């Protein structure tokens, strides 16, 4: 079976992804910003479910160049994820030139000992993904989420293929714009063992227009769509049955 990881940012998303057939959750807040660290309360709710959950550890929007205080925040958030009983964390740290920051990553990995660790799409900013993979192996990071340095995994498929060939013990998990409609196209060029997707749809407009007017719900807000999760799960199962 190809593992389907769904990123979610609220309790409703946890329910939808689980019911739709996901095998693992990436738990975030603010998916509209690429995913930030979820609250301690949301971590505790997610830990009660049947699926393994990895918490995004990212204290703010923007790049992945962390100040000392931002590193301290992440170390505390990793402890919160551990205390909540989550299976793992999703981390990343960059230098200003886009290369992975081995020193900061090492500290994050040390704080995550005994948990599953995924390197997030900070890898898509690096000028040398193969050097990044070597660093992941050295640090003990065994999963890398990537769109192949492109806006979507389909656009970055060639780089994903090259990364997978060089991975040597590191799972390359494609993510970025994947759906039931296009996963078959990606599978023609990239062997799949795990995939990452949001499977989201636009939220209905709020009943009270002032909710959007005051910015409490931004225009274009999205939510996890159980039908899209189920459709992607079914498409992955069809790919497996064809092997």
Phi and psi restraints in degrees (value plus and minus 20) as a CYANA .aco file:
   2 UNK   PHI    -101.6   -61.6
   2 UNK   PSI     103.1   143.1
   3 UNK   PHI     -90.2   -50.2
   3 UNK   PSI     111.1   151.1
   4 UNK   PHI    -128.5   -88.5
   4 UNK   PSI      94.8   134.8
   5 UNK   PHI    -123.2   -83.2
   5 UNK   PSI     108.4   148.4
   6 UNK   PHI    -134.2   -94.2
   6 UNK   PSI     111.1   151.1
   7 UNK   PHI    -108.3   -68.3
   7 UNK   PSI     113.0   153.0
   8 UNK   PHI    -155.3  -115.3
   8 UNK   PSI     137.4   177.4
   9 UNK   PHI    -155.6  -115.6
   9 UNK   PSI      -4.2    35.8
  10 UNK   PHI    -178.9  -138.9
  10 UNK   PSI     153.7   193.7
  11 UNK   PHI     -83.3   -43.3
  11 UNK   PSI     -58.3   -18.3
  12 UNK   PHI     -83.0   -43.0
  12 UNK   PSI     -57.1   -17.1
  13 UNK   PHI     -85.5   -45.5
  13 UNK   PSI     -58.1   -18.1
  14 UNK   PHI     -78.9   -38.9
  14 UNK   PSI     -66.7   -26.7
  15 UNK   PHI     -84.1   -44.1
  15 UNK   PSI     -65.9   -25.9
  16 UNK   PHI     -84.8   -44.8
  16 UNK   PSI     -64.7   -24.7
  17 UNK   PHI     -84.8   -44.8
  17 UNK   PSI     -60.7   -20.7
  18 UNK   PHI     -85.6   -45.6
  18 UNK   PSI     -67.6   -27.6
  19 UNK   PHI     -87.7   -47.7
  19 UNK   PSI     -49.1    -9.1
  20 UNK   PHI     -98.5   -58.5
  20 UNK   PSI     -32.5     7.5
  21 UNK   PHI      92.5   132.5
  21 UNK   PSI      -3.3    36.7
  22 UNK   PHI     -86.6   -46.6
  22 UNK   PSI     133.2   173.2
  23 UNK   PHI    -122.8   -82.8
  23 UNK   PSI     -36.1     3.9
  24 UNK   PHI    -175.5  -135.5
  24 UNK   PSI     132.0   172.0
  25 UNK   PHI    -137.2   -97.2
  25 UNK   PSI     118.6   158.6
  26 UNK   PHI    -120.6   -80.6
  26 UNK   PSI      96.4   136.4
  27 UNK   PHI    -118.0   -78.0
  27 UNK   PSI     105.8   145.8
  28 UNK   PHI    -155.5  -115.5
  28 UNK   PSI     154.5   194.5
  29 UNK   PHI    -137.0   -97.0
  29 UNK   PSI     143.1   183.1
  30 UNK   PHI      30.3    70.3
  30 UNK   PSI      38.5    78.5
  31 UNK   PHI     -81.3   -41.3
  31 UNK   PSI     -45.4    -5.4
  32 UNK   PHI     -82.4   -42.4
  32 UNK   PSI     -39.2     0.8
  33 UNK   PHI    -123.3   -83.3
  33 UNK   PSI      -5.4    34.6
  34 UNK   PHI      70.8   110.8
  34 UNK   PSI     -18.7    21.3
  35 UNK   PHI      77.1   117.1
  35 UNK   PSI     100.5   140.5
  36 UNK   PHI    -139.4   -99.4
  36 UNK   PSI     154.2   194.2
  37 UNK   PHI     -80.9   -40.9
  37 UNK   PSI     111.3   151.3
  38 UNK   PHI     -94.4   -54.4
  38 UNK   PSI     141.7   181.7
  39 UNK   PHI     -90.2   -50.2
  39 UNK   PSI     140.0   180.0
  40 UNK   PHI     -81.0   -41.0
  40 UNK   PSI     -56.5   -16.5
  41 UNK   PHI     -85.0   -45.0
  41 UNK   PSI     -62.0   -22.0
  42 UNK   PHI     -86.7   -46.7
  42 UNK   PSI     -57.1   -17.1
  43 UNK   PHI     -78.4   -38.4
  43 UNK   PSI     -63.5   -23.5
  44 UNK   PHI     -86.5   -46.5
  44 UNK   PSI     -59.4   -19.4
  45 UNK   PHI     -83.6   -43.6
  45 UNK   PSI     -65.1   -25.1
  46 UNK   PHI     -83.6   -43.6
  46 UNK   PSI     -55.5   -15.5
  47 UNK   PHI     -86.0   -46.0
  47 UNK   PSI     -39.8     0.2
  48 UNK   PHI     -98.4   -58.4
  48 UNK   PSI     -35.3     4.7
  49 UNK   PHI     -99.6   -59.6
  49 UNK   PSI     156.9   196.9
  50 UNK   PHI    -104.7   -64.7
  50 UNK   PSI     -29.2    10.8
  51 UNK   PHI    -120.8   -80.8
  51 UNK   PSI     128.2   168.2
  52 UNK   PHI     -84.6   -44.6
  52 UNK   PSI     120.8   160.8
  53 UNK   PHI    -147.7  -107.7
  53 UNK   PSI     110.7   150.7
  54 UNK   PHI    -132.8   -92.8
  54 UNK   PSI     106.3   146.3
  55 UNK   PHI    -108.8   -68.8
  55 UNK   PSI     111.0   151.0
  56 UNK   PHI     -85.9   -45.9
  56 UNK   PSI     110.8   150.8
  57 UNK   PHI    -134.1   -94.1
  57 UNK   PSI      75.6   115.6
  58 UNK   PHI    -174.9  -134.9
  58 UNK   PSI      87.7   127.7
  59 UNK   PHI     -99.9   -59.9
  59 UNK   PSI     -31.4     8.6
  60 UNK   PHI    -178.5  -138.5
  60 UNK   PSI     145.7   185.7
  61 UNK   PHI     -96.1   -56.1
  61 UNK   PSI     146.1   186.1
  62 UNK   PHI      86.6   126.6
  62 UNK   PSI    -169.7  -129.7
  63 UNK   PHI     -98.4   -58.4
  63 UNK   PSI    -192.3  -152.3
  64 UNK   PHI    -138.9   -98.9
  64 UNK   PSI       8.9    48.9
  65 UNK   PHI    -114.7   -74.7
  65 UNK   PSI      88.9   128.9
  66 UNK   PHI    -120.3   -80.3
  66 UNK   PSI     116.8   156.8
  67 UNK   PHI     -97.4   -57.4
  67 UNK   PSI     145.3   185.3
  68 UNK   PHI     -75.3   -35.3
  68 UNK   PSI     -59.5   -19.5
  69 UNK   PHI     -89.4   -49.4
  69 UNK   PSI     -54.9   -14.9
  70 UNK   PHI     -89.4   -49.4
  70 UNK   PSI     -53.4   -13.4
  71 UNK   PHI     -84.3   -44.3
  71 UNK   PSI     -63.5   -23.5
  72 UNK   PHI     -80.1   -40.1
  72 UNK   PSI     -59.4   -19.4
  73 UNK   PHI     -80.2   -40.2
  73 UNK   PSI     -65.1   -25.1
  74 UNK   PHI     -86.0   -46.0
  74 UNK   PSI     -57.9   -17.9
  75 UNK   PHI     -83.0   -43.0
  75 UNK   PSI     -59.5   -19.5
  76 UNK   PHI     -87.3   -47.3
  76 UNK   PSI     -57.6   -17.6
  77 UNK   PHI     -89.6   -49.6
  77 UNK   PSI     -54.9   -14.9
  78 UNK   PHI     -82.6   -42.6
  78 UNK   PSI     -61.6   -21.6
  79 UNK   PHI     -81.8   -41.8
  79 UNK   PSI     -59.7   -19.7
  80 UNK   PHI     -83.0   -43.0
  80 UNK   PSI     -59.7   -19.7
  81 UNK   PHI     -85.6   -45.6
  81 UNK   PSI     -61.7   -21.7
  82 UNK   PHI     -83.8   -43.8
  82 UNK   PSI     -66.5   -26.5
  83 UNK   PHI     -82.6   -42.6
  83 UNK   PSI     -51.4   -11.4
  84 UNK   PHI     -94.5   -54.5
  84 UNK   PSI     -34.8     5.2
  85 UNK   PHI      70.4   110.4
  85 UNK   PSI      -0.4    39.6
  86 UNK   PHI     -93.8   -53.8
  86 UNK   PSI     136.0   176.0
  87 UNK   PHI     -93.8   -53.8
  87 UNK   PSI     -48.8    -8.8
  88 UNK   PHI    -192.8  -152.8
  88 UNK   PSI    -189.5  -149.5
  89 UNK   PHI    -158.8  -118.8
  89 UNK   PSI     140.6   180.6
  90 UNK   PHI    -140.3  -100.3
  90 UNK   PSI      98.5   138.5
  91 UNK   PHI    -150.9  -110.9
  91 UNK   PSI     149.2   189.2
  92 UNK   PHI    -197.8  -157.8
  92 UNK   PSI     131.4   171.4
  93 UNK   PHI    -175.9  -135.9
  93 UNK   PSI     115.1   155.1
  94 UNK   PHI    -143.6  -103.6
  94 UNK   PSI     137.6   177.6
  95 UNK   PHI    -108.4   -68.4
  95 UNK   PSI     145.5   185.5
  96 UNK   PHI     -77.1   -37.1
  96 UNK   PSI     -46.2    -6.2
  97 UNK   PHI    -106.5   -66.5
  97 UNK   PSI     -16.5    23.5
  98 UNK   PHI      76.9   116.9
  98 UNK   PSI     -37.2     2.8
  99 UNK   PHI     -84.7   -44.7
  99 UNK   PSI     131.1   171.1
 100 UNK   PHI     -86.0   -46.0
 100 UNK   PSI     123.3   163.3
 101 UNK   PHI    -111.6   -71.6
 101 UNK   PSI      81.5   121.5
 102 UNK   PHI     -84.1   -44.1
 102 UNK   PSI     -56.0   -16.0
 103 UNK   PHI     -87.3   -47.3
 103 UNK   PSI     -69.8   -29.8
 104 UNK   PHI     -87.2   -47.2
 104 UNK   PSI     -62.7   -22.7
 105 UNK   PHI     -80.4   -40.4
 105 UNK   PSI     -59.9   -19.9
 106 UNK   PHI     -79.3   -39.3
 106 UNK   PSI     -59.5   -19.5
 107 UNK   PHI     -88.3   -48.3
 107 UNK   PSI     -59.2   -19.2
 108 UNK   PHI     -86.4   -46.4
 108 UNK   PSI     -60.6   -20.6
 109 UNK   PHI     -84.9   -44.9
 109 UNK   PSI     -63.8   -23.8
 110 UNK   PHI     -78.4   -38.4
 110 UNK   PSI     -59.3   -19.3
 111 UNK   PHI     -90.3   -50.3
 111 UNK   PSI     -38.8     1.2
 112 UNK   PHI    -123.0   -83.0
 112 UNK   PSI      -8.2    31.8
 113 UNK   PHI     -72.6   -32.6
 113 UNK   PSI     114.6   154.6
 114 UNK   PHI      66.8   106.8
 114 UNK   PSI     -25.6    14.4
 115 UNK   PHI    -128.8   -88.8
 115 UNK   PSI     138.8   178.8
 116 UNK   PHI     -90.1   -50.1
 116 UNK   PSI     120.5   160.5
 117 UNK   PHI    -148.8  -108.8
 117 UNK   PSI     107.7   147.7
 118 UNK   PHI    -135.2   -95.2
 118 UNK   PSI     114.9   154.9
 119 UNK   PHI    -104.7   -64.7
 119 UNK   PSI     106.5   146.5
 120 UNK   PHI    -103.6   -63.6
 120 UNK   PSI    -186.1  -146.1
 121 UNK   PHI     -97.3   -57.3
 121 UNK   PSI      -5.2    34.8
 122 UNK   PHI     -74.7   -34.7
 122 UNK   PSI     -47.4    -7.4
 123 UNK   PHI     -82.9   -42.9
 123 UNK   PSI     -45.5    -5.5
 124 UNK   PHI     -96.5   -56.5
 124 UNK   PSI     -30.3     9.7
 125 UNK   PHI    -114.8   -74.8
 125 UNK   PSI     -30.0    10.0
 126 UNK   PHI     -97.6   -57.6
 126 UNK   PSI     121.4   161.4
 127 UNK   PHI     -94.5   -54.5
 127 UNK   PSI     -35.5     4.5
 128 UNK   PHI    -157.8  -117.8
 128 UNK   PSI      69.8   109.8
 129 UNK   PHI     -85.4   -45.4
 129 UNK   PSI     -44.3    -4.3
 130 UNK   PHI     -94.8   -54.8
 130 UNK   PSI     -57.3   -17.3
 131 UNK   PHI     -83.3   -43.3
 131 UNK   PSI     -58.2   -18.2
 132 UNK   PHI     -83.6   -43.6
 132 UNK   PSI     -61.3   -21.3
 133 UNK   PHI     -84.3   -44.3
 133 UNK   PSI     -59.8   -19.8
 134 UNK   PHI     -82.1   -42.1
 134 UNK   PSI     -60.2   -20.2
 135 UNK   PHI     -84.8   -44.8
 135 UNK   PSI     -60.8   -20.8
 136 UNK   PHI     -79.3   -39.3
 136 UNK   PSI     -64.5   -24.5
 137 UNK   PHI     -80.3   -40.3
 137 UNK   PSI     -64.2   -24.2
 138 UNK   PHI     -82.7   -42.7
 138 UNK   PSI     -55.9   -15.9
 139 UNK   PHI    -105.6   -65.6
 139 UNK   PSI     -34.2     5.8
 140 UNK   PHI      70.8   110.8
 140 UNK   PSI      -3.3    36.7
 141 UNK   PHI    -103.7   -63.7
 141 UNK   PSI     101.7   141.7
 142 UNK   PHI    -130.7   -90.7
 142 UNK   PSI     -14.2    25.8
 143 UNK   PHI    -163.3  -123.3
 143 UNK   PSI     115.2   155.2
 144 UNK   PHI    -147.7  -107.7
 144 UNK   PSI     102.8   142.8
 145 UNK   PHI    -109.8   -69.8
 145 UNK   PSI     106.9   146.9
 146 UNK   PHI    -171.7  -131.7
 146 UNK   PSI     128.6   168.6
 147 UNK   PHI    -122.6   -82.6
 147 UNK   PSI      -6.6    33.4
 148 UNK   PHI      53.2    93.2
 148 UNK   PSI       6.3    46.3
 149 UNK   PHI      54.7    94.7
 149 UNK   PSI      -6.5    33.5
 150 UNK   PHI    -140.7  -100.7
 150 UNK   PSI     155.5   195.5
 151 UNK   PHI     -86.8   -46.8
 151 UNK   PSI     -52.5   -12.5
 152 UNK   PHI    -152.0  -112.0
 152 UNK   PSI     139.6   179.6
 153 UNK   PHI     -84.7   -44.7
 153 UNK   PSI     -53.2   -13.2
 154 UNK   PHI     -83.9   -43.9
 154 UNK   PSI     -62.7   -22.7
 155 UNK   PHI     -88.2   -48.2
 155 UNK   PSI     -49.7    -9.7
 156 UNK   PHI    -118.8   -78.8
 156 UNK   PSI      -1.2    38.8
 157 UNK   PHI     -80.0   -40.0
 157 UNK   PSI     -59.6   -19.6
 158 UNK   PHI     -82.5   -42.5
 158 UNK   PSI     -63.6   -23.6
 159 UNK   PHI     -88.0   -48.0
 159 UNK   PSI     -56.5   -16.5
 160 UNK   PHI     -81.7   -41.7
 160 UNK   PSI     -61.0   -21.0
 161 UNK   PHI     -81.1   -41.1
 161 UNK   PSI     -66.3   -26.3
 162 UNK   PHI     -83.6   -43.6
 162 UNK   PSI     -60.1   -20.1
 163 UNK   PHI     -84.3   -44.3
 163 UNK   PSI     -61.4   -21.4
 164 UNK   PHI     -84.5   -44.5
 164 UNK   PSI     -58.5   -18.5
 165 UNK   PHI     -85.7   -45.7
 165 UNK   PSI     -49.4    -9.4
 166 UNK   PHI    -115.8   -75.8
 166 UNK   PSI     -19.4    20.6
 167 UNK   PHI     -86.2   -46.2
 167 UNK   PSI     -64.3   -24.3
 168 UNK   PHI      28.5    68.5
 168 UNK   PSI      45.7    85.7
 169 UNK   PHI      79.9   119.9
 169 UNK   PSI     -26.9    13.1
 170 UNK   PHI    -126.2   -86.2
 170 UNK   PSI     105.7   145.7
 171 UNK   PHI     -96.5   -56.5
 171 UNK   PSI     106.0   146.0
 172 UNK   PHI    -115.0   -75.0
 172 UNK   PSI      92.8   132.8
 173 UNK   PHI    -124.4   -84.4
 173 UNK   PSI      88.0   128.0
 174 UNK   PHI     -89.9   -49.9
 174 UNK   PSI     122.2   162.2
 175 UNK   PHI    -176.0  -136.0
 175 UNK   PSI     132.1   172.1
 176 UNK   PHI     103.2   143.2
 176 UNK   PSI      76.1   116.1
 177 UNK   PHI      54.8    94.8
 177 UNK   PSI      -1.4    38.6
 178 UNK   PHI    -104.8   -64.8
 178 UNK   PSI     123.6   163.6
 179 UNK   PHI    -174.2  -134.2
 179 UNK   PSI     154.3   194.3
 180 UNK   PHI     -80.4   -40.4
 180 UNK   PSI     -49.7    -9.7
 181 UNK   PHI     -93.6   -53.6
 181 UNK   PSI     -45.6    -5.6
 182 UNK   PHI    -142.5  -102.5
 182 UNK   PSI     -22.3    17.7
 183 UNK   PHI     -85.3   -45.3
 183 UNK   PSI     -52.1   -12.1
 184 UNK   PHI     -84.1   -44.1
 184 UNK   PSI     -56.4   -16.4
 185 UNK   PHI     -84.6   -44.6
 185 UNK   PSI     -62.6   -22.6
 186 UNK   PHI     -84.8   -44.8
 186 UNK   PSI     -57.6   -17.6
 187 UNK   PHI     -86.9   -46.9
 187 UNK   PSI     -38.0     2.0
 188 UNK   PHI     -92.5   -52.5
 188 UNK   PSI     -40.8    -0.8
 189 UNK   PHI    -135.9   -95.9
 189 UNK   PSI     -43.0    -3.0
 190 UNK   PHI    -147.3  -107.3
 190 UNK   PSI      97.6   137.6
 191 UNK   PHI     -80.9   -40.9
 191 UNK   PSI     114.4   154.4
 192 UNK   PHI    -132.9   -92.9
 192 UNK   PSI     109.1   149.1
 193 UNK   PHI    -138.6   -98.6
 193 UNK   PSI     -50.9   -10.9
 194 UNK   PHI    -163.9  -123.9
 194 UNK   PSI     123.0   163.0
 195 UNK   PHI    -155.2  -115.2
 195 UNK   PSI     134.8   174.8
 196 UNK   PHI    -143.9  -103.9
 196 UNK   PSI     114.8   154.8
 197 UNK   PHI    -173.5  -133.5
 197 UNK   PSI     142.2   182.2
 198 UNK   PHI    -119.1   -79.1
 198 UNK   PSI     -51.7   -11.7
 199 UNK   PHI      28.4    68.4
 199 UNK   PSI      31.4    71.4
 200 UNK   PHI    -126.6   -86.6
 200 UNK   PSI     139.6   179.6
 201 UNK   PHI    -154.0  -114.0
 201 UNK   PSI     141.4   181.4
 202 UNK   PHI     -83.6   -43.6
 202 UNK   PSI     118.5   158.5
 203 UNK   PHI     -88.7   -48.7
 203 UNK   PSI     127.1   167.1
 204 UNK   PHI     -85.5   -45.5
 204 UNK   PSI     132.5   172.5
 205 UNK   PHI     -82.6   -42.6
 205 UNK   PSI     125.3   165.3
 206 UNK   PHI     -83.7   -43.7
 206 UNK   PSI     128.1   168.1
 207 UNK   PHI     -80.6   -40.6
 207 UNK   PSI     -61.7   -21.7
 208 UNK   PHI    -114.6   -74.6
 208 UNK   PSI      92.3   132.3
 209 UNK   PHI     -80.9   -40.9
 209 UNK   PSI     -40.8    -0.8
 210 UNK   PHI     -86.2   -46.2
 210 UNK   PSI     -43.2    -3.2
 211 UNK   PHI     -79.7   -39.7
 211 UNK   PSI     -63.6   -23.6
 212 UNK   PHI     -99.4   -59.4
 212 UNK   PSI     -57.2   -17.2
 213 UNK   PHI     -79.0   -39.0
 213 UNK   PSI     -61.0   -21.0
 214 UNK   PHI    -105.2   -65.2
 214 UNK   PSI     -21.5    18.5
 215 UNK   PHI      64.8   104.8
 215 UNK   PSI      -6.5    33.5
 216 UNK   PHI     -92.7   -52.7
 216 UNK   PSI     -46.8    -6.8
 217 UNK   PHI    -151.7  -111.7
 217 UNK   PSI      93.4   133.4
 218 UNK   PHI     -90.9   -50.9
 218 UNK   PSI     133.3   173.3
 219 UNK   PHI     -80.4   -40.4
 219 UNK   PSI     117.8   157.8
 220 UNK   PHI      63.8   103.8
 220 UNK   PSI      -9.0    31.0
 221 UNK   PHI     -79.7   -39.7
 221 UNK   PSI     124.7   164.7
 222 UNK   PHI    -145.9  -105.9
 222 UNK   PSI     142.1   182.1
 223 UNK   PHI    -161.7  -121.7
 223 UNK   PSI     133.1   173.1
 224 UNK   PHI     -82.9   -42.9
 224 UNK   PSI     111.2   151.2
 225 UNK   PHI    -128.5   -88.5
 225 UNK   PSI      92.1   132.1
 226 UNK   PHI     -79.1   -39.1
 226 UNK   PSI     -54.8   -14.8
 227 UNK   PHI     -88.4   -48.4
 227 UNK   PSI     -54.7   -14.7
 228 UNK   PHI     -93.2   -53.2
 228 UNK   PSI     -56.3   -16.3
 229 UNK   PHI     -81.7   -41.7
 229 UNK   PSI     -67.8   -27.8
 230 UNK   PHI     -83.9   -43.9
 230 UNK   PSI     -57.5   -17.5
 231 UNK   PHI     -86.8   -46.8
 231 UNK   PSI     -60.4   -20.4
 232 UNK   PHI     -88.3   -48.3
 232 UNK   PSI     -60.0   -20.0
 233 UNK   PHI     -79.6   -39.6
 233 UNK   PSI     -64.2   -24.2
 234 UNK   PHI     -84.6   -44.6
 234 UNK   PSI     -59.8   -19.8
 235 UNK   PHI     -84.7   -44.7
 235 UNK   PSI     -59.7   -19.7
 236 UNK   PHI     -85.5   -45.5
 236 UNK   PSI     -58.7   -18.7
 237 UNK   PHI     -85.4   -45.4
 237 UNK   PSI     -56.6   -16.6
 238 UNK   PHI     -85.2   -45.2
 238 UNK   PSI     -59.4   -19.4
 239 UNK   PHI     -81.2   -41.2
 239 UNK   PSI     -62.0   -22.0
 240 UNK   PHI     -84.3   -44.3
 240 UNK   PSI     -59.5   -19.5
 241 UNK   PHI     -89.8   -49.8
 241 UNK   PSI     -40.1    -0.1
 242 UNK   PHI    -102.1   -62.1
 242 UNK   PSI     -35.2     4.8
